[in-house]
Amino acid sequence: MLVFETIRRRRSISKMSERRPTRAQIERMLEAATHAPNHHRVEPWKFIIFSGAARQELGEAMAQALALRLGQGKDEKTRALIEKERQKPLRAPVVIVVAAEAPQRPEVRAIENIEAVAAAVQNMLLTAEEQGLATMWRTGEAAYDPQVKAWLGLAPEDEIVAFLYVGYPALSPPARIPTDYRNKTRWQGDLE
């Protein structure tokens, strides 16, 4: 499949079956990530893979962090929000947390590391599509929560760029027709 066709076919899939991707499939996605462009060749990506019962542990850490943010409220609405947070990692058989390392050298800017990791995530999404896998890229408040970062072993200055849900589709990909690029493009110069 041509890269352009893979890009056009790729969609976020929110419903996944229980069928788990193989370790080899996940490793192929990780290798693709490492080929992303990155400023100063710092390779700022970090990957933490959750499958099986480890997803429940991630969900519990996310729920505890949310409970702290909400002030440990005991009302029904608060309990429902916390339970929903706890269940999020169970939406897919594999969850990959993808983080950008904080700059370690003065010439490296934080935004450049985040941009490089976002490119790495896109490589992962395209490689998953090529392998027939379903993916969904999420962030949300948990991605910015210091307690979640600490639980994951990340530094406070590191940035979680994606909670990448990976599995097999349980439904057909939704149709998507993006806004035509011509509506968002301005040409300068004489390119023909």
C-alpha positions in Angstrom: 0.0 0.0 0.0 1.3 3.5 -0.8 1.9 5.8 2.1 -0.6 8.3 0.7 -3.3 5.6 0.6 -2.5 4.5 4.1 -2.9 8.2 5.3 -6.2 8.5 3.5 -7.6 5.3 5.0 -6.5 5.8 8.6 -9.3 6.6 11.0 -9.6 6.7 14.8 -11.6 3.6 15.9 -13.3 3.9 19.2 -14.8 0.4 19.4 -12.2 -2.4 19.5 -12.6 -6.2 19.9 -10.9 -8.1 22.7 -8.4 -9.6 20.2 -4.9 -8.4 21.2 -2.3 -7.4 18.8 0.9 -9.4 18.9 4.1 -8.2 20.5 5.7 -8.2 17.0 3.0 -5.8 15.7 3.5 -3.4 18.6 7.3 -3.6 18.2 6.9 -2.7 14.5 4.9 0.4 15.5 7.6 1.3 18.0 10.3 0.9 15.4 8.4 3.1 13.0 8.1 5.7 15.8 11.9 5.9 16.1 12.2 6.9 12.5 10.4 10.2 13.1 12.3 13.4 12.5 13.6 15.0 15.6 15.6 18.2 16.3 19.2 17.7 17.3 18.8 13.9 17.1 17.8 13.7 20.7 15.1 11.0 20.1 12.9 12.3 22.9 10.3 9.6 22.9 9.4 7.3 25.7 7.0 4.4 25.4 5.2 2.5 28.2 3.1 -0.4 27.0 0.0 -1.7 29.0 -1.8 -4.9 28.2 -3.8 -7.5 30.2 -4.2 -6.6 33.9 -1.6 -3.8 33.7 -4.4 -1.8 32.0 -6.4 -2.0 35.2 -3.5 -0.7 37.2 -3.2 2.3 34.8 -6.9 2.9 35.1 -6.7 2.8 38.9 -3.8 5.4 38.8 -5.8 7.6 36.5 -8.9 7.3 38.7 -7.0 8.2 41.9 -5.5 11.2 40.2 -9.0 12.3 39.1 -10.3 11.8 42.6 -7.6 14.1 43.9 -8.4 16.7 41.2 -12.1 16.5 42.1 -11.5 16.8 45.8 -12.6 13.3 46.7 -16.3 14.2 46.4 -18.7 11.4 47.4 -21.7 12.4 45.3 -23.0 10.1 42.6 -21.9 12.2 39.7 -18.3 12.4 41.0 -18.2 8.6 41.6 -19.4 8.0 38.1 -16.7 10.3 36.6 -14.0 8.5 38.6 -15.4 5.1 37.6 -15.4 6.2 33.9 -11.8 7.3 34.2 -10.9 3.9 35.8 -12.4 2.1 32.8 -10.7 4.1 30.0 -7.6 1.8 29.6 -10.0 -1.1 29.1 -11.3 0.3 25.9 -8.6 -1.5 24.0 -6.4 -4.6 24.5 -3.2 -2.5 24.4 -2.6 1.1 25.6 0.7 2.7 24.7 1.6 5.8 26.7 3.9 8.0 24.5 5.8 10.8 26.2 8.2 13.5 25.2 11.2 13.8 27.4 12.0 17.3 28.7 15.0 18.9 27.0 18.3 17.8 28.4 20.5 20.2 26.5 20.2 24.0 26.3 19.8 24.2 22.5 16.8 21.9 22.6 13.3 23.5 23.0 10.5 21.6 24.7 8.1 22.3 21.8 10.6 20.6 19.4 10.6 17.4 21.5 6.8 17.4 21.6 6.7 17.9 17.8 9.1 15.0 17.3 7.0 12.8 19.5 3.8 13.8 17.7 5.5 12.8 14.4 6.5 9.5 16.1 2.9 8.9 17.1 1.7 9.5 13.5 4.3 7.0 12.3 2.8 4.5 14.8 -0.8 5.2 13.6 0.2 4.6 10.0 2.1 1.5 10.8 -0.9 0.2 12.8 -3.2 0.9 9.8 -0.9 -0.9 7.5 -1.1 -4.0 9.8 -4.9 -3.9 9.9 -5.0 -2.6 13.5 -7.4 -0.1 15.0 -6.0 2.9 16.9 -7.3 5.9 18.8 -5.1 8.8 20.0 -6.2 10.3 23.2 -4.9 12.7 25.8 -7.3 14.3 28.3 -6.6 15.6 31.8 -4.8 12.5 32.8 -2.1 13.3 30.3 -1.3 16.6 32.2 -1.7 15.3 35.7 1.5 15.3 37.8 0.3 12.3 39.8 -0.2 10.2 36.6 3.2 11.3 35.3 4.9 10.3 38.6 3.1 6.9 38.6 4.4 6.3 35.1 7.9 7.1 36.2 8.0 10.3 34.1 9.7 13.5 35.2 7.3 16.4 36.0 8.7 18.3 32.9 8.0 15.4 30.6 4.9 15.6 28.5 2.4 12.8 27.7 1.7 13.3 24.0 -0.6 10.3 23.6 -2.5 7.5 25.3 -2.6 5.4 22.2 -5.3 2.7 22.2 -4.4 -0.3 20.0 -6.5 -3.3 19.0 -8.6 -4.7 16.2 -11.7 -2.9 15.0 -15.1 -4.0 16.3 -16.8 -1.8 13.7 -16.2 -0.4 10.3 -14.1 2.8 10.1 -16.3 6.0 9.9 -16.3 7.9 6.7 -14.4 11.2 6.8 -14.0 13.9 4.2 -11.6 16.5 5.5 -11.8 20.2 4.6 -10.2 20.7 1.2 -6.6 21.8 1.7 -7.3 24.7 -0.8 -9.5 26.3 1.9 -6.6 26.5 4.3 -3.7 27.3 1.9 -2.1 30.5 0.7 0.5 30.3 -2.1 3.4 32.7 -2.2 5.8 32.8 -5.1 5.7 31.1 -8.5 5.5 27.4 -7.9 3.9 25.6 -10.8 
